Amino acid sequence: MKPMKRVALVYGAPAGVGGLGGQAASAIQALAIEGVEPHAFGPGRAERWSLPGPIPKIVWHDAPKGVSRFRARYTSLRWRQGQLVLENSGAIGSWAALQIARLQPDFCYLFTQVALESLEWATRASIPTVLDNPNGHIRNFRRVYDEESARWCHSTFHGHPNDAMVARVEREYLLAGRIRVSSEWSRRSMLSNGVTGKEISAFDQPVDLSRYTPNPSPLPAQGPLRICYVGTLDLRKGFVYLLHAAKILTKTLGADGIELEIVGATGDPSSRTLFQRESAGLGLRCAPGDPRAAYQRAELLVLPTLEDGFGFVVAEAMASGLPVIVTDCCGAAEWVRPGESGWIVPGGDAGALASAIEDATRRRNDLRAMGQRAREDTERRAGLHCLAPLREWIFGKDVRLV
């Protein structure tokens, strides 16, 4: 392969913030190799880099603001989050494509939702591309929201992704040279929804193993079983099934059987209403913020997601020495050894979640050893060394860090 001197990356979430931002940060880290001049086009980065070591050497191009705050708050976009995300993504994508046409890079690494215009330019210019798809297929992503909104909110889904975004991302799939995903689960989702005829490859995501570490002085295993959930309280994350499982456990284990701590905030009015209704009487602790303290207090992480291409919180919790309960709708389930470092349950099944948590209470004396195995497994999979296969896939084998 011809050496790539100049590389452009387009991303849609601040690098290092949240799951999408974490994936942007890891892609940026992977592109920082000797002999390459990487350029990042997107909405900036977190003040603190989300991976070990200094911020890699890269040229940052900060995107202009998209939809104005006035339109987002005081027009119909306030209730049409799908249209708001679509317009913001299109604004970043159009701006980035103009900058990239001036830059004339040798290669483009692009994230879904903001990639279309740059893919169109790269196709005309015969420039190789990789499209990073952080979740499953966009149609599966949308299907989950449609079904859950009808089931729990008795309403039509008006959030992200809307029909226009589905069409946009499917066009990106078509134009991409190669597609990167973060799990075999995500790869299967792409294939089963009709993305064929091109290379789709799965590569692990890194996590900061020095930031997420086991508690050196864990709390004693007594009193209620301490469980944490980390993430947005969003229909796709399946939080309502965890709340229903907690109600089941209140009947089987008693009111003091478990203690549930939630680190996150509701992402939309419907989810907020649903959470307030379904959490009534559970007495749980809920607040957004840095999850590290919750990981240190907990004995177990539960992620009841219904669609996740990876699930950074699973890797963070495992790195923090916690066993985990995840669904089979999550890419990070591939990191879990059932019975050894956690449990894998069917998505959308409160009874299965409750049974797994109840099993954890029976095996409470084993949880610390399970967490140690989770940490060891994460060290093998999630250090910065896991970026090497991705670099080789992009650039070839003879690559060096800068």
C-alpha angles and dihedrals in degrees: 000000000000112000112261110226100177126032129187123204123190119194136169107210127056106274111255097016117112127327098311091043090049090054090049090052093051091049090050090049090051093053094053099097135137114280095021129105105205122199122194120205116191148077098317129255143278118275089239116050110238096220132062119277131017126326107277121252105270139138109246122211110187115212119234118248115280123203111014120250089242093057092044093052107029107033134063088278086080088074097031103066092162091061091045092054091045093053093046091048092049091049092053092043095050093045093048093049091055091050092046092050087057093044094050096205124195093227139015128212108191137180122224119262093031098046106077102091093044090048089053090052093045091050091054091045094045091237117156116246142192120201116206111212107190097188137030122288111316091240092057089047090055094042091059092054093047093051096043094045091052092045101046107019099032089223143105114267114250100169135092125342102037123182093270091053091050089054091046094052093045088055088052090053089053096050098042118107093210133358126222121202131176101231144022087244089062092045091053090049091055094048096045090052094054107268100139139141096057139074115274113181132182122219129177122250121234126233129196101260091186093054096045109050136149118272106261089208106035119191116256117270096248137108119025116357105259111230129175134198118195124192145058115318092239132145092246091056091061096228092152090064090055090051090051090048089052090054091051090051091050087063097043101036101024131248091295097047097103138015113211121200119188121199106193146064134246111266101206139013094259092053090046092054091045093050093049091050099045097040094053111127096011096102094213128163115244131176137131121244145087107344097208095094090050091051089052092052097043133086095197140020121215122196110178094181122162095202128015127147089204122339112220093200089066092056091044093051093046090049086051090058099258128136111227142214112212135165128245087248092074128086091215089064083083087070094056124091105205111237092006105063102000149314134286117207135177115273118254095021114121091179092056090048091050091049092051092049090047089052088052090055090053090049095041093129089056097051096088092053089046088052091051090054089048090054092049092049091049092050088056094048110027111045119107086267087077089072092067096082090049091051091049090049091052103037108014129255102296099076132134133193121247 
